[in-house]
Amino acid sequence: MTGIRAIIRKELADHFSSYRFIILFALIAMVSLITTYMVGMGLKEELSGLAKPKFVFLMLFTSTGPLFSLVQFVAFFGPLIGLILGFDAINRERSSGTLSKLASQPIYRDAIINGKFLSGVITITIMLLSILLVVSGLGLTLIGVVPGVEEVWRMIIYLVISIFYIALWLGISILFSILFRGVATSALATLAMWIFFSFFVSMGASVVANAMVPLNQATQRDPERLMKHLKVQRMVSLISPMQLYNDSTAIIVDPTRKTTRSLVLMGPLERLSSARFERPLMLSQSIYVVIPHLISLIAITFICFGVSYAVFMKQEIRSI
Amino acid sequence: MKTKTRRILYTLFLIITFTIGASFICPATAKEETEKKDTRPERGMSVAFEYPGVVISTGDDATVDLIVKNKGRCDESISFTIVSSPKGWETKIKTYSFGISGVYVPEDDEKTVQFNAKPAKDTKPGTYHFKVKARSADGKLSASPALRITLTEKEKEKGEIELTTSYPVLQGPNDAKFEFSLDVKNKIDKDALFNLTATAPKGWQTNFKPPYEDKYISSLRLKDNESKSLNVEVTPDRFCEAGDYLIPVTISAGEVKAEAELTVIITGIYKIESGTATGILSLTTEKGKAGTISIYVKNTGSASAANIEFLSVKPENWEVGFDPETISTIEPGDLKQIELSITPAAEALVGDYAVGVTAKGEKGFDNLEFRVTVKASAAWGWIGIGIIMLVIIGLFGLFVSFGRR
């Protein structure tokens, strides 16, 4: 245990003193603040003279504003934090020959990987928490609305999901840094992974859907066919952890959303019936709606770390 | 040989009997026809009053049927003229609806027209003679039947109150007010004060009112031969059963009295009410799973409600069931319980939905609106926690097997 603690401390010191981290943090903090400021100003203008709708505070995170919402930003660029923190975790030590020195110290080998992963997670947590708090504070002064208990809970759950999501990318990058000896190789591999899941899976999903359920001018009108098309697209795109994260946070942060599906087939009577008592979902219901997403996200994070742990433990490190 | 001769004899016998029988019948009918034709004259008619002598009292008028019969073989068109009628009498020949001056009678037919004689008001009692002349179109046939009308002095009754009503039967529900209109005519030859009484069933209210005035009266002053109309306002018992109710109305002045029977037909109120025992109109269920709630239907009307069925307004693919599905009858004041089960569609979104339920009797209905909260299934939550526990156990397994190297 003492070994892990020492490694975590050293790693954190490394992280916080490195220019890489400071530049990354500054970049993300800046973008978040600008985004929030613009969204907040927009909301203030929009809501002036209106009765306060429920969950205004959460709108700060979900409204898209002129560019993108904070939630979208974290979904897209959050993985970069994880990747940059982890892509050279092991292979840099290896190439500079410090890994064998470290292993010769009276610490267990699993303390090295555990400590590196945990320090990364702590860094991510500190980063996200501070950004979230700063944004909330800015929002408070901008729109002058105090968040309710449920909103705070939703924010906390959102924070936890985000930490898991970025930790997943951290795990992936650590795995690559174990697998590849070259720092540049692992950096490229992680970047490729990120680009693949962020861009190509969604593109590939529409390609697959078009191939399986082609839509043209005539068949576009058929709701059944359209729904089938969207279903295929959704199933393919759920391969990407980004999609899982997007779906789950959208539901958690926006209480008025009732489903992760983008299009829902609804009869006229059903619409009338559900419009009669329009109200936001309770937090527990929101969680139940996306619970499969949350489970998958958390499970693959653990599995990813488990794989890198197993690979690292079996590797020969003293020979070099 | 023997049988053959017998058969021949038999057939011969039959033929003879038939021919004889036929010769008896046929000539007879032929003869009759010719005789009838012979007896009818070329032309002929008879015109006569049904009652040549009539007795009426002063003030009344007499209407007597005039029978016109064509006895000849030609159709006749017969015109009437009233030849003589006493002074002061107004006479006319008419059918049911209009006055006539002639009638067309086909051969071998009979027509009935009416002769009407109306005396002037000051006509004195006595015997009056009337004569009508009937002539065929060419004037060759004519008849002049005579009528004798004896006008007698009208017997002065000791006293009479005329009590008439145009609408003696009214119909409506319990909570309606019934207004009968009565015409009272004083015929007792003197001014008098009339007492008004009405007997109504228990719990009912009856009031006499002058028309177009909002006050209640219990007596009425009428001059000789004066007539007035008055209204009887009947308020039924709010909870009486459906049926016919007789309300005799009596108007009396001393010895003399007149009665009228008014009838009120109560149709009963048809009203049913539905709700839940606790008053809660919301229920929570999961998608695809039935949520149940028991509702009641109460008959708050005064007539029994029959054939109550249940209808629902629900989102598509939802199921709403009722147990029992229909109720044959509910007596007034009674209450029946129904189990309502609402099953959201398997693909319903979480959230609140409105489901309308209507209890509909033959007459009367009531609506209920339920707020159905569809919840997400919590089963996934436990499965998820299980999966994550498995993953963590696996991780610890890794730690244990690889750790401490």
Chai-1 contact restraints between the chains, C-beta under 6 A:
chainA,res_idxA,chainB,res_idxB,connection_type,confidence,min_distance_angstrom,max_distance_angstrom,comment,restraint_id
A,Y108,B,R404,contact,1.0,0.0,6.0,A-B,restraint_1
A,R109,B,R405,contact,1.0,0.0,6.0,A-B,restraint_2
A,D110,B,G403,contact,1.0,0.0,6.0,A-B,restraint_3
A,K258,B,L349,contact,1.0,0.0,6.0,A-B,restraint_4
A,K258,B,V350,contact,1.0,0.0,6.0,A-B,restraint_5
A,K258,B,G351,contact,1.0,0.0,6.0,A-B,restraint_6
A,T259,B,L349,contact,1.0,0.0,6.0,A-B,restraint_7
A,G267,B,E316,contact,1.0,0.0,6.0,A-B,restraint_8
A,L269,B,P315,contact,1.0,0.0,6.0,A-B,restraint_9
A,L269,B,E316,contact,1.0,0.0,6.0,A-B,restraint_10
A,E270,B,P315,contact,1.0,0.0,6.0,A-B,restraint_11
A,E270,B,E316,contact,1.0,0.0,6.0,A-B,restraint_12
A,S273,B,P315,contact,1.0,0.0,6.0,A-B,restraint_13
A,S273,B,Y353,contact,1.0,0.0,6.0,A-B,restraint_14
A,S273,B,A354,contact,1.0,0.0,6.0,A-B,restraint_15
A,S274,B,G351,contact,1.0,0.0,6.0,A-B,restraint_16
A,S274,B,Y353,contact,1.0,0.0,6.0,A-B,restraint_17
A,R276,B,A354,contact,1.0,0.0,6.0,A-B,restraint_18
A,F277,B,D352,contact,1.0,0.0,6.0,A-B,restraint_19
A,F277,B,R371,contact,1.0,0.0,6.0,A-B,restraint_20
A,Q285,B,V350,contact,1.0,0.0,6.0,A-B,restraint_21
A,Q285,B,A376,contact,1.0,0.0,6.0,A-B,restraint_22
A,Y288,B,A376,contact,1.0,0.0,6.0,A-B,restraint_23
A,V289,B,V350,contact,1.0,0.0,6.0,A-B,restraint_24
A,V289,B,A376,contact,1.0,0.0,6.0,A-B,restraint_25
A,I291,B,W380,contact,1.0,0.0,6.0,A-B,restraint_26
A,I291,B,G381,contact,1.0,0.0,6.0,A-B,restraint_27
A,I291,B,G384,contact,1.0,0.0,6.0,A-B,restraint_28
A,P292,B,W380,contact,1.0,0.0,6.0,A-B,restraint_29
A,I295,B,G384,contact,1.0,0.0,6.0,A-B,restraint_30
A,I295,B,I387,contact,1.0,0.0,6.0,A-B,restraint_31
A,I298,B,I388,contact,1.0,0.0,6.0,A-B,restraint_32
A,A299,B,I387,contact,1.0,0.0,6.0,A-B,restraint_33
A,A299,B,V391,contact,1.0,0.0,6.0,A-B,restraint_34
A,F302,B,V391,contact,1.0,0.0,6.0,A-B,restraint_35
A,F302,B,L395,contact,1.0,0.0,6.0,A-B,restraint_36
A,G306,B,L395,contact,1.0,0.0,6.0,A-B,restraint_37
A,G306,B,L398,contact,1.0,0.0,6.0,A-B,restraint_38
A,Y309,B,L398,contact,1.0,0.0,6.0,A-B,restraint_39
A,A310,B,L398,contact,1.0,0.0,6.0,A-B,restraint_40
A,M313,B,F402,contact,1.0,0.0,6.0,A-B,restraint_41
